[in-house]
Amino acid sequence: MFWRQRASIGDDLKDWIEDSFDWCRDRFGVDWQTSRQLITADKTFFTAGAGHTPEVAQQIADDIAKLIPVRSIEVQPIAALDPEYRHSYQDISSVAGAYLHDDEVPLINYDPSLMTKPIAFINTMTHELMHDRLASYVDDMPGGEPAHELSTDLHCTTHGFGLFALDGPAQVGWSGYMTQESRAYALATFLDRHDVDPEFAASRISGRSAKALRRAVAERMRDFAT
């Protein structure tokens, strides 16, 4: 007897991911979409030096802003409880980053302890900068305003930062707004739409995240084979 393999996420969520990729293409243009690359954690895309200083944090944010693209936004560290005294990594999710919206002078705050986990820090900065990218389209995106934070998470992947979106939360032990399964499926969608080798992507993330990605790639292939 054969059993149908259980889906990692529901059909409605898969449709929302596909619709969001289509929306992004229609909103920002085919030329923008074809220019999208899979962003990796190396000097190909990042110019910041080593260290955990506010200057390094700002340079990382500026690198991300150019890649999205979006305007440069000032980032500032916030006072946060020393990780030694936190009860769990989940506590960091409420203070990892915050986008303070102002049409003329927006600001991003971040937990400085997150800089010891570069992948998670880049993911957090990308998410906060994506708020600025999408600020004018909150009601226009698939799902509208109620899905705003989910859309912000997802569009980190549509814009090329899917490796960080998947591996960053895994690095600190929390998932953020989207689940890891839905992030993996979104990254699989990006790889397929941009003809990127899934094994190249898998080789750039941790073992657990790579396993989730391979599972999502196989699932998406089954979805589109039916």
Accessible surface in RSA format (square Angstrom, percent):
REM  Atomic radii and reference values for relative SASA: ProtOr
REM  Chains: A
REM  Algorithm: Lee & Richards
REM  Probe-radius: 1.40
REM  Slices: 20
REM RES _ NUM      All-atoms   Total-Side   Main-Chain    Non-polar    All polar
REM                ABS   REL    ABS   REL    ABS   REL    ABS   REL    ABS   REL
RES MET A   1   186.33  96.5 118.57  78.5  67.76 161.3 109.45  93.1  76.88 101.9
RES PHE A   2   202.32 101.2 175.83 108.9  26.49  68.9 177.67 107.7  24.65  70.6
RES TRP A   3   201.94  81.0 172.23  83.4  29.70  69.7 151.95  81.0  49.99  81.1
RES ARG A   4   216.73  91.0 180.95  92.2  35.78  85.2  80.98 110.7 135.75  82.3
RES GLN A   5   114.30  63.9  93.07  68.0  21.23  50.6  36.48  77.7  77.81  59.0
RES ARG A   6   212.81  89.4 188.08  95.9  24.72  58.9  80.79 110.4 132.01  80.0
RES ALA A   7    48.87  44.9  34.48  53.2  14.39  32.7  36.30  51.1  12.57  33.3
RES SER A   8    34.71  29.3   9.42  12.6  25.29  58.3  14.99  31.9  19.73  27.6
RES ILE A   9    14.73   8.4   5.02   3.7   9.71  23.4  14.64  10.5   0.10   0.3
RES GLY A  10    46.29  57.1   0.00   N/A  46.29  57.1  36.22  99.4  10.07  22.5
RES ASP A  11   106.10  74.3  98.95  98.5   7.15  16.9  30.48  71.7  75.63  75.4
RES ASP A  12   124.85  87.5 116.26 115.7   8.59  20.3  39.93  94.0  84.92  84.7
RES LEU A  13    56.55  31.5  52.10  37.3   4.44  11.2  55.47  39.0   1.07   2.9
RES LYS A  14    14.26   7.0  14.22   8.7   0.04   0.1  11.14  10.0   3.13   3.3
RES ASP A  15    82.32  57.7  81.38  81.0   0.95   2.2  20.52  48.3  61.80  61.6
RES TRP A  16    33.08  13.3  29.52  14.3   3.56   8.4  32.31  17.2   0.77   1.2
RES ILE A  17     0.00   0.0   0.00   0.0   0.00   0.0   0.00   0.0   0.00   0.0
RES GLU A  18    26.73  15.3  26.73  20.2   0.00   0.0  22.96  44.4   3.77   3.1
RES ASP A  19    74.81  52.4  71.31  71.0   3.51   8.3  12.14  28.6  62.67  62.5
RES SER A  20     0.38   0.3   0.38   0.5   0.00   0.0   0.00   0.0   0.38   0.5
RES PHE A  21     6.87   3.4   6.00   3.7   0.86   2.2   6.03   3.7   0.84   2.4
RES ASP A  22    44.85  31.4  44.85  44.6   0.00   0.0  12.04  28.3  32.81  32.7
RES TRP A  23    29.12  11.7  24.31  11.8   4.82  11.3  27.38  14.6   1.74   2.8
RES CYS A  24     2.28   1.7   2.28   2.5   0.00   0.0   2.28   5.8   0.00   0.0
RES ARG A  25    76.32  32.0  75.18  38.3   1.14   2.7  13.74  18.8  62.57  37.9
RES ASP A  26   103.62  72.6  71.37  71.0  32.25  76.3  33.99  80.0  69.64  69.5
RES ARG A  27   108.49  45.6  82.40  42.0  26.09  62.1   9.75  13.3  98.74  59.8
RES PHE A  28    36.13  18.1  12.44   7.7  23.70  61.7  18.37  11.1  17.77  50.8
RES GLY A  29    28.35  35.0   0.00   N/A  28.35  35.0  28.10  77.1   0.25   0.6
RES VAL A  30    92.65  61.0  88.24  79.9   4.41  10.6  88.24  76.7   4.41  12.0
RES ASP A  31   123.63  86.6 116.20 115.7   7.44  17.6  37.63  88.6  86.00  85.8
RES TRP A  32    31.53  12.7  23.34  11.3   8.19  19.2  29.46  15.7   2.06   3.3
RES GLN A  33    34.79  19.5  34.79  25.4   0.00   0.0   3.44   7.3  31.35  23.8
RES THR A  34    97.78  69.5  68.02  69.0  29.75  70.9  59.44  79.8  38.34  58.0
RES SER A  35    60.80  51.4  39.64  52.9  21.17  48.8  47.61 101.4  13.20  18.5
RES ARG A  36    32.71  13.7  22.96  11.7   9.75  23.2   1.17   1.6  31.54  19.1
RES GLN A  37   105.17  58.8  96.98  70.9   8.19  19.5  31.16  66.3  74.01  56.1
RES LEU A  38    14.31   8.0   4.55   3.3   9.75  24.5   4.55   3.2   9.75  26.2
RES ILE A  39     5.21   3.0   5.21   3.9   0.00   0.0   5.21   3.8   0.00   0.0
RES THR A  40     6.52   4.6   6.22   6.3   0.30   0.7   2.43   3.3   4.09   6.2
RES ALA A  41    53.42  49.1  24.28  37.5  29.14  66.3  27.19  38.3  26.23  69.5
RES ASP A  42    47.10  33.0  34.60  34.4  12.49  29.5  37.91  89.2   9.19   9.2
RES LYS A  43   194.64  95.0 173.25 106.3  21.38  50.9 115.99 104.4  78.64  83.8
RES THR A  44   105.44  75.0  68.69  69.6  36.75  87.6  49.61  66.6  55.82  84.4
RES PHE A  45    25.85  12.9  14.41   8.9  11.45  29.8  18.88  11.4   6.98  20.0
RES PHE A  46    20.72  10.4  16.67  10.3   4.04  10.5  16.67  10.1   4.04  11.6
RES THR A  47   102.98  73.2  70.72  71.7  32.27  76.9  74.59 100.2  28.39  42.9
RES ALA A  48    27.89  25.6   3.45   5.3  24.43  55.6   4.99   7.0  22.89  60.6
RES GLY A  49    55.07  67.9   0.00   N/A  55.07  67.9  38.27 105.0  16.80  37.6
RES ALA A  50   107.24  98.6  69.09 106.6  38.16  86.8  79.39 111.8  27.85  73.8
RES GLY A  51    39.47  48.7   0.00   N/A  39.47  48.7  25.61  70.3  13.86  31.1
RES HIS A  52   109.11  59.6  91.23  63.4  17.88  45.8  53.04  54.7  56.07  65.2
RES THR A  53    63.31  45.0  61.37  62.2   1.94   4.6  60.32  81.0   2.99   4.5
RES PRO A  54    67.04  48.9  64.73  59.0   2.31   8.4  65.30  53.9   1.74  10.8
RES GLU A  55   127.63  73.3 117.03  88.5  10.60  25.2  70.26 135.9  57.37  46.8
RES VAL A  56    20.21  13.3  18.18  16.5   2.03   4.9  20.16  17.5   0.05   0.1
RES ALA A  57     0.00   0.0   0.00   0.0   0.00   0.0   0.00   0.0   0.00   0.0
RES GLN A  58    44.18  24.7  44.18  32.3   0.00   0.0  35.17  74.9   9.01   6.8
RES GLN A  59    61.86  34.6  60.53  44.2   1.32   3.2  17.06  36.3  44.79  34.0
RES ILE A  60    21.51  12.2  21.51  16.0   0.00   0.0  21.51  15.5   0.00   0.0
RES ALA A  61     1.03   1.0   0.59   0.9   0.44   1.0   0.78   1.1   0.25   0.7
RES ASP A  62    30.24  21.2  29.71  29.6   0.53   1.3   6.50  15.3  23.74  23.7
RES ASP A  63     6.74   4.7   4.04   4.0   2.70   6.4   2.56   6.0   4.18   4.2
RES ILE A  64     0.00   0.0   0.00   0.0   0.00   0.0   0.00   0.0   0.00   0.0
RES ALA A  65     2.31   2.1   2.31   3.6   0.00   0.0   2.31   3.3   0.00   0.0
RES LYS A  66   157.15  76.7 134.19  82.3  22.96  54.7  90.35  81.3  66.80  71.2
RES LEU A  67    39.59  22.1  32.74  23.4   6.86  17.2  35.57  25.0   4.03  10.8
RES ILE A  68     0.00   0.0   0.00   0.0   0.00   0.0   0.00   0.0   0.00   0.0
RES PRO A  69    65.06  47.4  60.56  55.2   4.50  16.4  60.79  50.2   4.27  26.6
RES VAL A  70    28.58  18.8   8.12   7.4  20.46  49.3  18.80  16.3   9.78  26.5
RES ARG A  71   101.99  42.8  84.62  43.1  17.37  41.4  65.10  89.0  36.89  22.4
RES SER A  72    76.83  64.9  50.12  66.9  26.71  61.5  37.55  80.0  39.28  55.0
RES ILE A  73     3.90   2.2   0.08   0.1   3.81   9.2   2.99   2.2   0.91   2.5
RES GLU A  74    88.51  50.8  79.33  60.0   9.18  21.9  30.53  59.0  57.98  47.3
RES VAL A  75     7.70   5.1   0.08   0.1   7.62  18.4   0.08   0.1   7.62  20.7
RES GLN A  76    71.65  40.1  71.62  52.3   0.04   0.1  14.50  30.9  57.15  43.3
RES PRO A  77    57.82  42.1  39.36  35.9  18.47  67.1  39.66  32.7  18.16 112.9
RES ILE A  78    48.91  27.8  42.11  31.4   6.80  16.4  48.03  34.6   0.88   2.4
RES ALA A  79   111.05 102.1  69.89 107.9  41.16  93.6  80.99 114.1  30.06  79.6
RES ALA A  80    41.15  37.8   3.42   5.3  37.73  85.8  13.31  18.7  27.85  73.8
RES LEU A  81   111.20  61.9  95.82  68.6  15.38  38.7 102.20  71.8   9.00  24.2
RES ASP A  82    75.42  52.8  66.57  66.3   8.85  20.9  19.54  46.0  55.88  55.7
RES PRO A  83    69.59  50.7  57.05  52.0  12.54  45.6  57.34  47.3  12.25  76.1
RES GLU A  84   137.63  79.0 102.18  77.3  35.45  84.4  46.04  89.1  91.59  74.8
RES TYR A  85   142.64  66.6 125.65  71.5  16.99  44.2  91.49  68.8  51.15  63.1
RES ARG A  86    36.36  15.3  17.21   8.8  19.15  45.6  10.30  14.1  26.06  15.8
RES HIS A  87   181.39  99.1 146.20 101.6  35.19  90.0 100.09 103.1  81.30  94.6
RES SER A  88    55.30  46.7  43.52  58.1  11.78  27.1  46.44  98.9   8.86  12.4
RES TYR A  89   120.66  56.3 113.99  64.9   6.67  17.4  78.35  58.9  42.30  52.2
RES GLN A  90   103.80  58.0 100.21  73.2   3.59   8.6  48.48 103.2  55.32  42.0
RES ASP A  91    62.71  43.9  51.05  50.8  11.66  27.6  23.69  55.7  39.02  38.9
RES ILE A  92     8.41   4.8   8.41   6.3   0.00   0.0   8.41   6.1   0.00   0.0
RES SER A  93    44.58  37.7  21.37  28.5  23.21  53.5   9.21  19.6  35.37  49.5
RES SER A  94    95.02  80.3  58.44  78.0  36.57  84.3  54.14 115.3  40.88  57.3
RES VAL A  95    53.75  35.4  49.77  45.1   3.98   9.6  53.60  46.6   0.15   0.4
RES ALA A  96     4.05   3.7   3.97   6.1   0.09   0.2   3.97   5.6   0.09   0.2
RES GLY A  97    19.55  24.1   0.00   N/A  19.55  24.1   0.24   0.7  19.31  43.3
RES ALA A  98    40.88  37.6  36.52  56.4   4.35   9.9  40.88  57.6   0.00   0.0
RES TYR A  99    35.63  16.6  12.75   7.3  22.89  59.6  12.75   9.6  22.89  28.2
RES LEU A 100    83.91  46.7  79.44  56.8   4.47  11.2  82.71  58.1   1.20   3.2
RES HIS A 101   105.08  57.4  72.87  50.6  32.22  82.4  57.54  59.3  47.55  55.3
RES ASP A 102    66.98  46.9  61.45  61.2   5.53  13.1  15.40  36.2  51.58  51.4
RES ASP A 103   110.70  77.5  94.52  94.1  16.18  38.3  33.84  79.6  76.87  76.7
RES GLU A 104   151.45  87.0 126.66  95.8  24.79  59.0  45.77  88.5 105.69  86.3
RES VAL A 105   110.33  72.6  99.83  90.4  10.51  25.3 101.28  88.0   9.05  24.6
RES PRO A 106     9.99   7.3   7.16   6.5   2.83  10.3   7.21   6.0   2.78  17.3
RES LEU A 107    38.43  21.4  38.38  27.5   0.05   0.1  38.38  27.0   0.05   0.1
RES ILE A 108     0.00   0.0   0.00   0.0   0.00   0.0   0.00   0.0   0.00   0.0
RES ASN A 109    22.48  15.5  22.48  21.7   0.00   0.0   1.19   2.9  21.29  20.6
RES TYR A 110     1.58   0.7   1.58   0.9   0.00   0.0   0.12   0.1   1.46   1.8
RES ASP A 111     0.47   0.3   0.47   0.5   0.00   0.0   0.00   0.0   0.47   0.5
RES PRO A 112    51.63  37.6  46.80  42.7   4.83  17.6  47.04  38.8   4.60  28.6
RES SER A 113    27.58  23.3  17.03  22.7  10.55  24.3  23.94  51.0   3.64   5.1
RES LEU A 114     0.83   0.5   0.11   0.1   0.72   1.8   0.83   0.6   0.00   0.0
RES MET A 115     8.98   4.7   2.82   1.9   6.16  14.7   3.73   3.2   5.25   7.0
RES THR A 116    78.59  55.9  54.71  55.5  23.88  56.9  50.62  68.0  27.97  42.3
RES LYS A 117    51.54  25.1  50.64  31.1   0.90   2.1  22.16  19.9  29.38  31.3
RES PRO A 118    76.30  55.6  74.02  67.5   2.28   8.3  76.30  63.0   0.00   0.0
RES ILE A 119    38.45  21.9  38.45  28.6   0.00   0.0  38.45  27.7   0.00   0.0
RES ALA A 120     2.65   2.4   1.94   3.0   0.71   1.6   2.20   3.1   0.45   1.2
RES PHE A 121     1.22   0.6   1.22   0.8   0.00   0.0   1.22   0.7   0.00   0.0
RES ILE A 122    11.38   6.5  11.38   8.5   0.00   0.0  11.38   8.2   0.00   0.0
RES ASN A 123    14.86  10.2  14.76  14.3   0.10   0.2   0.10   0.2  14.76  14.3
RES THR A 124     8.53   6.1   5.59   5.7   2.94   7.0   6.63   8.9   1.90   2.9
RES MET A 125     0.00   0.0   0.00   0.0   0.00   0.0   0.00   0.0   0.00   0.0
RES THR A 126     0.16   0.1   0.16   0.2   0.00   0.0   0.16   0.2   0.00   0.0
RES HIS A 127    16.51   9.0  16.51  11.5   0.00   0.0  13.52  13.9   3.00   3.5
RES GLU A 128    13.01   7.5  13.01   9.8   0.00   0.0   0.00   0.0  13.01  10.6
RES LEU A 129     0.38   0.2   0.38   0.3   0.00   0.0   0.38   0.3   0.00   0.0
RES MET A 130     0.00   0.0   0.00   0.0   0.00   0.0   0.00   0.0   0.00   0.0
RES HIS A 131    17.62   9.6  16.26  11.3   1.37   3.5   6.62   6.8  11.00  12.8
RES ASP A 132    19.02  13.3   6.99   7.0  12.03  28.4   0.07   0.2  18.95  18.9
RES ARG A 133    40.17  16.9  30.73  15.7   9.44  22.5   5.82   8.0  34.35  20.8
RES LEU A 134     0.00   0.0   0.00   0.0   0.00   0.0   0.00   0.0   0.00   0.0
RES ALA A 135    38.84  35.7  17.24  26.6  21.60  49.1  20.42  28.8  18.42  48.8
RES SER A 136   102.23  86.4  63.79  85.1  38.44  88.6  34.77  74.0  67.47  94.5
RES TYR A 137    52.52  24.5  51.85  29.5   0.67   1.7  17.24  13.0  35.28  43.5
RES VAL A 138    31.44  20.7  29.59  26.8   1.85   4.5  29.59  25.7   1.85   5.0
RES ASP A 139   119.65  83.8  95.65  95.2  24.01  56.8  36.45  85.8  83.20  83.0
RES ASP A 140    69.93  49.0  48.49  48.3  21.44  50.7  22.96  54.0  46.97  46.8
RES MET A 141     4.23   2.2   0.13   0.1   4.10   9.8   0.13   0.1   4.10   5.4
RES PRO A 142    32.11  23.4  19.65  17.9  12.47  45.3  32.02  26.4   0.09   0.5
RES GLY A 143    50.96  62.8   0.00   N/A  50.96  62.8  27.54  75.6  23.42  52.5
RES GLY A 144    14.91  18.4   0.00   N/A  14.91  18.4  13.01  35.7   1.90   4.3
RES GLU A 145   101.61  58.3  97.40  73.7   4.20  10.0  35.79  69.2  65.82  53.7
RES PRO A 146   124.15  90.5  85.71  78.1  38.44 139.7  94.06  77.7  30.09 187.0
RES ALA A 147    13.56  12.5  11.94  18.4   1.61   3.7  13.56  19.1   0.00   0.0
RES HIS A 148    34.44  18.8  34.44  23.9   0.00   0.0  22.71  23.4  11.72  13.6
RES GLU A 149    57.11  32.8  55.04  41.6   2.07   4.9  29.95  57.9  27.16  22.2
RES LEU A 150    67.64  37.7  67.07  48.0   0.58   1.4  67.07  47.1   0.58   1.6
RES SER A 151     0.09   0.1   0.09   0.1   0.00   0.0   0.00   0.0   0.09   0.1
RES THR A 152     0.00   0.0   0.00   0.0   0.00   0.0   0.00   0.0   0.00   0.0
RES ASP A 153    10.82   7.6   9.09   9.0   1.74   4.1   0.32   0.8  10.50  10.5
RES LEU A 154     0.32   0.2   0.02   0.0   0.30   0.8   0.32   0.2   0.00   0.0
RES HIS A 155     0.35   0.2   0.35   0.2   0.00   0.0   0.00   0.0   0.35   0.4
RES CYS A 156     1.71   1.3   1.71   1.9   0.00   0.0   0.53   1.4   1.17   1.3
RES THR A 157     2.33   1.7   2.13   2.2   0.20   0.5   0.07   0.1   2.26   3.4
RES THR A 158     3.20   2.3   0.05   0.1   3.14   7.5   0.05   0.1   3.14   4.8
RES HIS A 159     0.43   0.2   0.00   0.0   0.43   1.1   0.00   0.0   0.43   0.5
RES GLY A 160     0.18   0.2   0.00   N/A   0.18   0.2   0.18   0.5   0.00   0.0
RES PHE A 161     0.92   0.5   0.86   0.5   0.07   0.2   0.86   0.5   0.07   0.2
RES GLY A 162     1.28   1.6   0.00   N/A   1.28   1.6   0.04   0.1   1.24   2.8
RES LEU A 163     7.53   4.2   7.07   5.1   0.46   1.2   7.30   5.1   0.22   0.6
RES PHE A 164     3.12   1.6   3.06   1.9   0.06   0.2   3.12   1.9   0.00   0.0
RES ALA A 165     2.02   1.9   2.02   3.1   0.00   0.0   2.02   2.8   0.00   0.0
RES LEU A 166     0.38   0.2   0.38   0.3   0.00   0.0   0.38   0.3   0.00   0.0
RES ASP A 167    17.28  12.1  17.03  17.0   0.24   0.6   1.49   3.5  15.79  15.7
RES GLY A 168     0.49   0.6   0.00   N/A   0.49   0.6   0.49   1.4   0.00   0.0
RES PRO A 169     1.10   0.8   0.14   0.1   0.96   3.5   0.76   0.6   0.34   2.1
RES ALA A 170    41.91  38.5  11.59  17.9  30.32  69.0  20.67  29.1  21.25  56.3
RES GLN A 171    74.44  41.6  47.60  34.8  26.84  63.9  28.33  60.3  46.11  35.0
RES VAL A 172     1.08   0.7   0.78   0.7   0.30   0.7   1.08   0.9   0.00   0.0
RES GLY A 173    53.26  65.7   0.00   N/A  53.26  65.7  29.80  81.8  23.46  52.5
RES TRP A 174    31.76  12.7  21.21  10.3  10.55  24.8  29.69  15.8   2.07   3.4
RES SER A 175    44.29  37.4  39.96  53.3   4.33  10.0  15.01  32.0  29.28  41.0
RES GLY A 176    37.34  46.1   0.00   N/A  37.34  46.1  13.49  37.0  23.85  53.4
RES TYR A 177   121.55  56.7  98.65  56.1  22.90  59.6  65.32  49.1  56.22  69.3
RES MET A 178     4.91   2.5   2.35   1.6   2.56   6.1   3.63   3.1   1.28   1.7
RES THR A 179    69.20  49.2  68.28  69.2   0.92   2.2  66.60  89.5   2.60   3.9
RES GLN A 180    42.96  24.0  41.07  30.0   1.89   4.5  37.74  80.3   5.23   4.0
RES GLU A 181    72.27  41.5  69.47  52.6   2.80   6.7  18.06  34.9  54.22  44.3
RES SER A 182     2.05   1.7   2.05   2.7   0.00   0.0   0.53   1.1   1.52   2.1
RES ARG A 183     6.87   2.9   5.88   3.0   0.98   2.3   1.97   2.7   4.90   3.0
RES ALA A 184     1.35   1.2   1.35   2.1   0.00   0.0   1.35   1.9   0.00   0.0
RES TYR A 185     2.50   1.2   2.50   1.4   0.00   0.0   0.00   0.0   2.50   3.1
RES ALA A 186     0.27   0.2   0.27   0.4   0.00   0.0   0.27   0.4   0.00   0.0
RES LEU A 187     0.21   0.1   0.21   0.1   0.00   0.0   0.21   0.1   0.00   0.0
RES ALA A 188     2.84   2.6   0.00   0.0   2.84   6.5   0.00   0.0   2.84   7.5
RES THR A 189     0.00   0.0   0.00   0.0   0.00   0.0   0.00   0.0   0.00   0.0
RES PHE A 190     0.92   0.5   0.92   0.6   0.00   0.0   0.92   0.6   0.00   0.0
RES LEU A 191     2.07   1.2   1.42   1.0   0.66   1.6   1.51   1.1   0.56   1.5
RES ASP A 192    92.28  64.6  70.08  69.8  22.20  52.5  20.63  48.6  71.65  71.5
RES ARG A 193    78.65  33.0  42.47  21.7  36.17  86.1  29.72  40.6  48.93  29.7
RES HIS A 194    37.21  20.3  15.41  10.7  21.81  55.8  10.61  10.9  26.61  31.0
RES ASP A 195   138.62  97.1 113.56 113.0  25.07  59.3  34.55  81.3 104.07 103.8
RES VAL A 196    33.50  22.0  25.12  22.7   8.38  20.2  29.06  25.3   4.44  12.0
RES ASP A 197    85.62  60.0  73.07  72.7  12.56  29.7  33.54  78.9  52.09  51.9
RES PRO A 198    45.40  33.1  45.05  41.1   0.35   1.3  45.05  37.2   0.35   2.2
RES GLU A 199    89.18  51.2  85.56  64.7   3.63   8.6  55.92 108.2  33.26  27.2
RES PHE A 200    88.75  44.4  82.24  50.9   6.51  16.9  88.17  53.5   0.58   1.7
RES ALA A 201     0.00   0.0   0.00   0.0   0.00   0.0   0.00   0.0   0.00   0.0
RES ALA A 202     3.28   3.0   0.05   0.1   3.23   7.3   0.05   0.1   3.23   8.5
RES SER A 203    81.03  68.5  44.02  58.7  37.02  85.3  47.64 101.5  33.39  46.8
RES ARG A 204    98.23  41.2  67.79  34.6  30.44  72.5  22.82  31.2  75.41  45.7
RES ILE A 205    20.89  11.9   1.66   1.2  19.22  46.3   6.30   4.5  14.59  39.6
RES SER A 206    53.01  44.8  39.65  52.9  13.35  30.8  48.46 103.2   4.55   6.4
RES GLY A 207    59.32  73.2   0.00   N/A  59.32  73.2  41.00 112.5  18.32  41.0
RES ARG A 208   204.48  85.9 190.74  97.2  13.73  32.7  68.08  93.0 136.40  82.7
RES SER A 209     3.27   2.8   0.39   0.5   2.89   6.6   2.89   6.1   0.39   0.5
RES ALA A 210     4.55   4.2   4.55   7.0   0.00   0.0   4.55   6.4   0.00   0.0
RES LYS A 211   138.66  67.6 136.13  83.5   2.53   6.0  79.83  71.9  58.83  62.7
RES ALA A 212    13.66  12.6  11.68  18.0   1.98   4.5  11.78  16.6   1.88   5.0
RES LEU A 213     0.45   0.2   0.45   0.3   0.00   0.0   0.45   0.3   0.00   0.0
RES ARG A 214   111.88  47.0 104.52  53.3   7.36  17.5  50.80  69.4  61.08  37.0
RES ARG A 215   100.94  42.4  93.00  47.4   7.94  18.9  52.72  72.0  48.22  29.2
RES ALA A 216     3.12   2.9   2.03   3.1   1.09   2.5   2.80   3.9   0.33   0.9
RES VAL A 217    25.82  17.0  24.76  22.4   1.06   2.5  25.56  22.2   0.26   0.7
RES ALA A 218    41.92  38.5  38.40  59.3   3.51   8.0  40.89  57.6   1.03   2.7
RES GLU A 219     4.84   2.8   4.84   3.7   0.00   0.0   3.17   6.1   1.67   1.4
RES ARG A 220    13.47   5.7  13.18   6.7   0.29   0.7   4.78   6.5   8.69   5.3
RES MET A 221   133.78  69.3 122.60  81.1  11.18  26.6 108.05  91.9  25.73  34.1
RES ARG A 222    91.51  38.4  87.72  44.7   3.79   9.0  67.54  92.3  23.96  14.5
RES ASP A 223    48.74  34.1  31.60  31.4  17.14  40.5  17.26  40.6  31.48  31.4
RES PHE A 224   127.59  63.8  96.67  59.9  30.93  80.5 100.77  61.1  26.82  76.8
RES ALA A 225    88.68  81.5  45.69  70.5  42.99  97.8  56.63  79.7  32.05  84.9
RES THR A 226   136.63  97.2  71.54  72.5  65.09 155.1  89.71 120.5  46.91  70.9
END  Absolute sums over single chains surface
CHAIN  1 A    11535.4       9003.1       2532.3       6463.7       5071.8
END  Absolute sums over all chains
TOTAL         11535.4       9003.1       2532.3       6463.7       5071.8
